[in-house]
Amino acid sequence: MNCDLCGADASLLPLDVPGGPDDGQALICQDCAEQLSGELQPNYWRCLSTAMWSEKAAVQVLSARLLTCLSDHDWARDLREQLWLDEETQAWVDAMPAGGTPNDGAHKDSNGTPLEAGDTVVLVKDLPVKGAGFTAKRGTAVRNISLVQDNPEHIEGRVEGQRIVILTKFVKRK
């Protein structure tokens, strides 16, 4: 059998694709599994030009989500614009939080380390706090963070007594 994503003839691993009506599954090779668990290498995913037309809804959803994650690249943006999905499959794709990859919906710090509610993070950049009139300085520890449930790019925490929303790309887990 061939990998549902890259087409490689290799031993396959099942990958659950949650969020759909029947929570589908795709069969992927070890190389694709490693790519999904780490930082996405854009050129590796050019194979999605074929995978996105799969008859399996779960593979279409994975392809759409990956193309959305890779939308900084013209080729991925072009493929995503070409992809047509029925209403049910498109709703499945839309169920994924913005900025999420197929294997997560989790909040991650600037180094890709998963964040959890209650963690302590450190700011990696000076951040002007809108409406509060101060700048949160680099190196400031933010304790007992809260995760913004509908956006994996945002967390909340207290800095200088003010509850603020912070982008996860500006913090590092301590």
Disulfide bonds with the S-S distance in Angstrom:
none
